[in-house]
């Protein structure tokens, strides 16, 4: 189960098998905000705000992921700005960033 740190608790988001390496997925939080979830090809999961700060559109989950200088990023599908998945910092404009959310994968106990 993929969980996101939310209001000092762990919020279950989805079964971790739903995330396809190299592709994003959006999730709606209880407060109405959206997060963009990603899994890289090495199996690491990331969550950032889904809102592109340059356009205001909820599209970062549809961006392409890659790496620059060993740093994982997602490129916005609209204007192509790249956002570091670990820090949220825009790699193309140092004055812009998106929020990063802590995620974890929790094993569910098998029911017998």
Buried (B, 14 or more C-beta within 10 A) or exposed (E): BBBBEBEEEBBEBBEBEEBEEEBBBBBEBEEEBBBBBBBBEEEBBBBBBBBBBBEEBBBBBBBBBEEEEEBBBBBBBBEEBBBBBEBBBBBBEEEBBBEBBEBEBEEEEEEE
